[in-house]
Amino acid sequence: MSAGHGGGAQDEGAVEREVRRIYQEVLARAPEHEVQPSLDRVRDVLELLGDPQRAYQVIHLTGTNGKTSTARMIEALLRESGLRTGRFTSPHLHTVRERIALDGEPISPERFVETWEDVAPYIAMVDERSQAAGGPPLSFFEVYTVMAYAAFADTPVDVAVVEVGMGGRWDATNVADGTVEVITRVERDHERWLGYGLTQIASEKVGIITDGSAVVSDAQHEEVEGVLLSAAAQHGARLVRAGEELEVLERQVAVGGQMLTLRTPAAVYAEVFLPLHGAHQATNALLALAAVEELFGGRALAGDVVEQAFAGVSSPGRLELVRSSPTVLVDAAHNPAGVVALHAALEEAFAFSRLVGVVGVMGDKDAEGILAELEPMLDEVVVTRARNERAMPVEDLAEVAREVFGEDRVHLAERLDDALDRAVTLAEAGGEEAMTSTGVLVVGSVLLAADVRALLKPTERSA
């Protein structure tokens, strides 16, 4: 028996190594943050595969912040309603398999490898065709979009919950037609690729709206609202908006989360527990609930379905407690608007007398804007970087931080583990009495959040 068990473990290890090999191979392609303004390559591969993206209904999400949390909530509601689900989100925290979830769990290593082997010959054909015509091969994100749509059809799922990678109009996921589209609040982000004004950014986001669909939207800035109304009218789409047809009627802080009363066009859902902190997560829950109602033709969901689904929701890396004594929280906020929402949630759910930040941002982000929003929250800050070539160099970030925080409040650490150690020491500087009211907040990028979780939650696997 021991020999058989060892063989199984060896096989499992071989499959995981193959997942990592595939990931490295695809990683060599154009990175996901570079939008290529054409959907032809993805369409061509999917056509060769028999258009798997048409085999199920799609709830398509765009916006600036909150997409992944909202996608997880939608998925939970669908699964609690008895439907099989696929979920495509990005970026991943620890393993690329997280991007493609089946029935709430990352695709298995075996299925990941099988899916790659199924689609790889067709990707190679389209790569060759595109390059012969002077175009690029499929990008990193386009390859995983193809894999996700193929895996969902092969399962098969009833509904795919699909988050755009960036923007909307030219996002690779936009080859599928959504039955419902969800648009979280649109803010400034990815401006180098999406445009430098909210109107321009919104015009890219609303590109996912399809004819006759239902569109569920957060409350938007005035200029975004105009773009949204115009696009919905153009496509004959039903528009359901927070602040109009949707409302968080009541919200109370509870142990481990919050109690909500939510109003949709179909019902009022009272005393719903959500194990996530902050007004922004309450709004995400409202959007998720409305999206699933719209998928079901506008009918209310059973109270026990909503209660059970939301009670089991998690959103790793979103104001997540990863260590106690002192408290270490990690949050993936990576733009000023995300930090504003984080600040409100922190003040509401935690009572820190002293909070030290560990901050690292990507080179293409608004570092000054992020640090300016963090400054009132943090007593001191340790600047560092994620293990990624796109991360802003520590010295450059420190220079910006000194302008915002002042020289005395800024510390540097090239290595993340050193940054955490330094932050913990600074947080505990108030002595033993302060241990219960001091904390460390790690924030600035999804990749930094992933690195911290890997350090403090070593059971998580990477690929």
C-alpha positions in Angstrom: 0.0 0.0 0.0 2.8 2.4 0.8 4.3 1.8 -2.6 1.0 2.7 -4.3 0.6 5.8 -2.1 4.1 6.9 -3.0 3.4 6.5 -6.7 0.2 8.6 -6.4 2.2 11.4 -4.7 4.8 11.1 -7.4 2.2 11.4 -10.1 0.6 14.4 -8.3 4.0 16.1 -8.1 4.6 15.4 -11.8 1.2 17.0 -12.7 1.9 20.1 -10.6 5.3 20.4 -12.3 3.6 20.3 -15.6 1.2 23.1 -14.5 4.2 25.2 -13.6 5.9 24.4 -16.9 2.8 25.5 -18.8 2.5 28.6 -16.7 6.1 29.6 -17.5 5.6 28.9 -21.2 2.5 31.1 -21.4 4.2 33.7 -19.2 6.7 34.3 -22.0 3.8 35.8 -24.1 2.7 39.5 -24.0 1.7 40.4 -20.5 -1.9 40.7 -19.5 -1.7 44.4 -18.6 -1.0 45.3 -22.3 -4.3 45.5 -24.1 -4.1 44.4 -27.7 -7.1 46.2 -29.5 -8.5 43.1 -31.3 -10.6 40.2 -30.4 -9.9 38.3 -33.6 -7.2 36.0 -32.2 -9.4 34.7 -29.3 -12.5 34.5 -31.6 -10.5 32.5 -34.1 -9.3 29.9 -31.6 -12.7 29.6 -30.0 -14.3 29.1 -33.4 -11.9 26.3 -34.1 -12.9 24.8 -30.7 -16.6 25.0 -31.6 -17.4 28.3 -29.8 -17.5 26.9 -26.2 -18.3 30.3 -24.8 -21.8 29.9 -26.3 -22.5 26.7 -24.3 -23.7 28.5 -21.1 -25.0 31.7 -19.8 -22.5 34.4 -18.9 -22.5 37.1 -16.1 -19.8 39.5 -17.2 -18.1 41.9 -14.8 -16.2 45.1 -15.3 -15.4 48.3 -13.3 -12.4 49.4 -11.4 -12.5 47.8 -7.9 -14.5 45.0 -6.4 -14.9 42.8 -9.4 -13.3 39.7 -7.9 -15.3 40.0 -4.6 -18.5 40.5 -6.5 -17.8 37.6 -8.8 -17.2 35.3 -5.8 -20.6 36.4 -4.3 -22.4 35.9 -7.6 -20.9 32.4 -7.8 -21.9 31.6 -4.2 -25.5 32.6 -4.9 -25.7 30.6 -8.1 -24.2 27.5 -6.5 -26.5 27.7 -3.5 -29.4 27.9 -6.1 -28.2 24.5 -7.4 -26.4 25.6 -10.6 -23.0 24.5 -11.8 -20.6 27.4 -12.1 -17.4 28.5 -13.8 -15.5 31.6 -12.5 -12.8 33.4 -14.4 -11.0 36.1 -12.4 -7.5 37.7 -12.4 -4.9 38.1 -11.3 -4.2 35.0 -9.2 -2.7 35.0 -5.7 -0.8 31.7 -5.5 -1.5 29.4 -8.5 -2.6 30.2 -12.0 -5.3 27.6 -11.5 -7.2 30.0 -9.3 -8.1 32.0 -12.4 -10.3 29.2 -13.7 -12.7 27.9 -10.9 -15.2 25.1 -11.4 -18.0 24.8 -8.9 -16.2 27.2 -6.5 -12.8 25.5 -6.5 -9.7 26.2 -8.6 -9.4 23.9 -11.6 -7.5 20.7 -10.6 -4.0 20.3 -11.9 -5.1 17.4 -14.0 -7.9 19.3 -15.6 -5.6 22.3 -16.2 -3.1 20.2 -18.1 -5.8 18.4 -20.0 -7.4 21.8 -21.0 -4.1 23.1 -22.2 -3.4 20.0 -24.2 -6.9 20.4 -25.8 -6.4 24.0 -26.8 -2.7 24.3 -27.5 -2.8 23.0 -31.1 -5.5 25.5 -32.0 -3.6 28.4 -30.3 -0.5 27.4 -32.3 -2.5 27.5 -35.5 -3.9 31.0 -34.8 -0.5 32.2 -33.6 1.0 31.2 -36.9 -1.8 32.7 -38.9 -1.6 36.0 -37.0 2.1 36.3 -37.3 2.1 35.5 -41.0 -0.3 38.5 -41.4 2.1 40.7 -39.4 0.2 40.5 -36.1 1.1 39.2 -32.7 0.6 35.7 -31.2 -2.0 35.4 -28.5 -1.1 37.1 -25.2 -0.9 35.6 -21.8 -4.4 36.7 -20.9 -5.9 35.6 -24.2 -4.5 32.1 -23.7 -6.1 31.8 -20.3 -9.4 33.2 -21.5 -9.5 30.5 -24.2 -8.7 27.9 -21.6 -11.4 29.1 -19.2 -14.1 29.1 -21.9 -13.1 25.7 -23.0 -13.0 24.2 -19.5 -16.4 25.7 -18.7 -17.9 24.0 -21.7 -16.2 20.7 -21.0 -17.4 20.5 -17.4 -20.2 21.6 -18.4 -21.3 24.6 -16.3 -24.7 26.2 -16.3 -23.4 29.8 -15.8 -19.9 31.3 -16.2 -19.0 34.3 -14.0 -16.4 36.2 -16.0 -14.3 39.1 -14.8 -12.6 41.3 -17.5 -8.8 41.5 -17.2 -8.8 45.2 -18.0 -11.3 47.6 -19.6 -14.0 45.9 -21.5 -14.3 46.7 -25.2 -11.0 45.1 -26.2 -10.8 42.7 -23.3 -10.3 39.1 -24.4 -13.3 37.9 -22.4 -15.6 40.1 -24.5 -15.9 37.4 -27.1 -18.7 36.0 -25.0 -22.1 37.7 -24.8 -23.3 38.4 -21.3 -26.8 37.6 -20.3 -26.1 40.0 -17.4 -23.3 42.6 -17.1 -22.1 44.0 -13.8 -20.3 47.3 -13.7 -18.7 48.2 -10.4 -17.8 51.8 -9.7 -15.6 53.2 -12.4 -12.5 55.2 -11.2 -9.2 56.2 -12.6 -6.8 53.2 -13.1 -4.8 51.6 -15.9 -4.9 55.1 -17.5 -2.0 54.4 -19.8 -4.1 51.8 -21.6 -7.7 52.9 -21.0 -7.4 56.7 -21.1 -6.9 59.6 -18.7 -10.4 60.8 -18.2 -13.4 59.0 -16.6 -15.5 59.4 -19.7 -12.8 57.7 -21.8 -12.3 54.9 -19.3 -16.1 54.4 -19.0 -16.4 54.2 -22.8 -14.1 51.2 -22.7 -15.8 49.6 -19.7 -19.4 49.8 -21.2 -18.0 48.0 -24.3 -19.1 44.7 -22.6 -22.8 45.6 -22.8 -24.7 43.4 -25.3 -28.0 43.8 -27.0 -31.0 43.0 -24.8 -29.0 42.2 -21.7 -29.5 43.3 -18.1 -26.9 45.7 -16.7 -26.4 46.0 -13.0 -24.3 49.0 -12.0 -22.9 50.6 -8.9 -23.6 54.3 -8.4 -21.3 56.2 -10.8 -19.6 59.5 -11.2 -21.8 61.9 -13.3 -19.7 61.7 -16.4 -19.6 57.9 -16.2 -23.4 57.8 -15.6 -23.9 59.6 -18.9 -21.8 57.0 -20.8 -23.6 54.2 -19.1 -27.1 55.5 -19.8 -26.2 56.0 -23.5 -24.7 52.5 -23.9 -27.6 50.8 -22.2 -30.1 52.7 -24.4 -28.1 51.9 -27.6 -28.2 48.2 -26.8 -31.8 48.1 -25.5 -30.4 46.8 -22.2 -32.3 46.9 -18.9 -30.4 49.0 -16.4 -30.5 48.4 -12.6 -28.5 50.9 -10.6 -27.4 51.3 -7.0 -28.9 54.4 -5.5 -32.0 54.0 -7.8 -33.4 50.5 -8.1 -30.9 49.0 -5.6 -30.1 50.1 -2.1 -28.2 49.0 1.1 -31.0 49.9 3.5 -29.2 49.0 6.7 -25.7 47.9 7.7 -24.4 47.0 11.1 -20.9 45.9 12.1 -21.0 42.3 13.4 -18.4 39.9 14.8 -16.4 38.8 11.7 -18.3 40.9 9.2 -21.6 42.8 9.0 -25.3 42.4 9.0 -27.1 43.8 5.9 -30.6 44.7 4.7 -30.6 44.9 0.9 -33.3 46.2 -1.4 -33.6 45.1 -5.0 -36.4 45.5 -7.6 -37.7 42.0 -6.5 -37.4 42.0 -2.7 -36.0 43.3 0.5 -33.5 40.9 2.1 -33.2 41.5 5.8 -30.5 40.5 8.4 -28.1 38.9 5.9 -24.7 38.2 7.4 -21.7 38.9 5.2 -18.3 37.8 6.6 -16.5 40.7 4.9 -15.8 44.2 6.2 -16.7 47.6 4.8 -19.4 49.5 3.0 -17.8 48.6 -0.3 -18.4 44.9 0.3 -22.0 45.6 1.2 -22.4 47.3 -2.2 -20.7 44.3 -3.9 -23.2 42.0 -2.2 -26.0 44.2 -3.4 -24.7 44.1 -7.0 -24.2 40.3 -6.8 -27.8 39.8 -5.6 -29.3 41.9 -8.3 -27.2 40.2 -11.0 -28.5 36.8 -10.0 -32.0 38.0 -9.8 -31.7 39.4 -13.4 -30.3 36.1 -14.6 -33.4 34.4 -13.2 -35.7 36.8 -15.0 -36.0 39.4 -12.2 -37.5 37.1 -9.6 -36.5 37.2 -5.9 -34.2 34.5 -4.5 -35.2 32.4 -1.5 -34.1 33.9 1.8 -32.3 30.7 2.9 -30.3 30.7 -0.4 -29.1 34.2 0.1 -28.4 33.6 3.8 -26.3 30.4 3.2 -24.5 31.8 0.1 -23.3 35.0 1.7 -22.4 33.4 5.0 -19.9 31.2 3.2 -18.3 34.0 1.1 -14.6 34.7 1.3 -12.4 37.1 -0.6 -8.7 36.3 0.0 -6.4 39.3 0.1 -9.3 41.7 0.7 -8.8 43.2 4.3 -7.8 39.7 5.3 -6.4 38.8 8.8 -3.3 36.7 8.2 -1.7 36.9 11.6 -2.5 37.9 15.2 -0.4 39.5 18.0 0.1 41.9 16.5 -2.7 41.9 14.0 -1.4 41.7 10.4 -4.0 42.6 7.7 -3.5 42.3 4.0 -5.4 44.2 1.3 -5.1 44.2 -2.4 -6.1 47.9 -2.9 -3.9 49.2 -5.7 -5.4 52.6 -6.6 -6.5 55.6 -4.6 -10.2 54.8 -4.8 -9.5 51.3 -3.4 -7.5 52.8 -0.5 -10.4 55.2 0.3 -12.8 52.2 0.6 -10.2 50.3 2.7 -9.8 53.3 5.1 -13.5 53.4 5.8 -13.7 49.7 6.4 -10.6 49.7 8.7 -12.1 52.5 10.9 -15.4 50.7 11.1 -14.1 47.2 11.9 -10.9 47.8 13.8 -9.8 50.1 16.6 -6.1 50.5 16.2 -4.1 52.8 18.4 -1.1 52.4 16.2 -0.9 51.1 12.6 2.2 50.6 10.5 2.0 50.0 6.8 4.0 47.8 4.5 3.5 49.3 1.0 4.6 48.2 -2.4 3.1 49.3 -5.7 3.4 48.5 -9.4 5.4 50.9 -11.5 2.5 51.9 -13.6 0.3 52.9 -10.7 -0.5 56.2 -9.0 2.0 55.8 -6.1 1.6 59.3 -4.9 -2.2 59.0 -4.9 -2.1 55.7 -3.0 0.3 57.0 -0.4 -1.6 60.2 0.1 -4.8 58.2 0.9 -2.8 55.9 3.2 -1.0 58.7 5.1 -3.9 59.6 7.6 -4.2 55.9 8.4 -0.6 55.0 9.2 1.8 56.0 11.9 4.8 54.8 10.0 5.3 53.1 6.7 7.8 50.5 5.4 8.2 50.6 1.6 9.1 47.4 -0.2 8.3 45.6 -3.4 6.5 42.5 -4.7 8.6 39.8 -6.4 7.7 41.1 -9.9 9.6 43.0 -12.6 6.7 45.5 -12.8 7.1 46.5 -9.2 8.2 50.0 -8.5 11.8 50.1 -7.2 12.0 50.6 -3.5 14.1 53.7 -3.6 11.8 55.3 -6.1 8.8 54.5 -3.9 10.6 55.7 -0.8 11.2 59.1 -2.5 7.5 59.5 -3.1 6.7 58.3 0.4 9.0 60.8 2.0 7.2 63.6 0.2 3.9 62.4 1.6 4.8 61.1 5.1 8.0 63.0 5.9 11.5 61.6 6.3 11.0 60.3 9.9 8.0 58.1 9.2 9.4 56.2 6.1 11.5 53.0 6.3 12.9 50.9 3.5 13.3 47.1 3.1 14.1 45.5 -0.3 12.9 42.1 0.9 9.3 41.6 1.9 10.1 39.4 4.9 12.4 42.1 6.2 9.7 44.7 5.7 7.2 42.6 7.7 9.7 42.1 10.5 10.5 45.8 10.6 6.8 46.7 10.6 6.0 44.3 13.4 8.9 45.8 15.5 7.6 49.3 14.8 4.0 48.3 15.6 5.1 46.8 18.9 7.2 49.8 19.9 4.4 50.9 22.3 5.2 48.0 24.7 3.1 45.0 25.7 0.0 47.0 26.6 -0.3 48.1 23.0 -0.1 44.6 21.6 -3.9 44.3 21.3 -4.5 47.7 19.7 -1.6 47.8 17.3 -1.4 46.4 13.8 0.4 46.1 10.5 -1.4 46.7 7.2 0.1 45.3 4.0 -1.3 47.1 0.9 -0.5 48.4 -2.6 -0.9 45.6 -5.1 -2.5 42.2 -5.6 0.9 40.7 -6.1 2.2 42.1 -2.8 -0.9 40.6 -1.1 -0.1 37.2 -2.7 3.5 37.3 -1.5 2.5 38.1 2.1 -0.1 35.3 2.1 2.6 32.9 0.8 4.9 34.0 3.6 2.4 33.8 6.4 0.2 31.0 5.1 2.8 28.6 3.8 0.3 25.9 3.0 -0.8 27.9 0.0 0.7 26.5 -3.3 2.2 28.5 -6.1 2.4 27.9 -9.8 
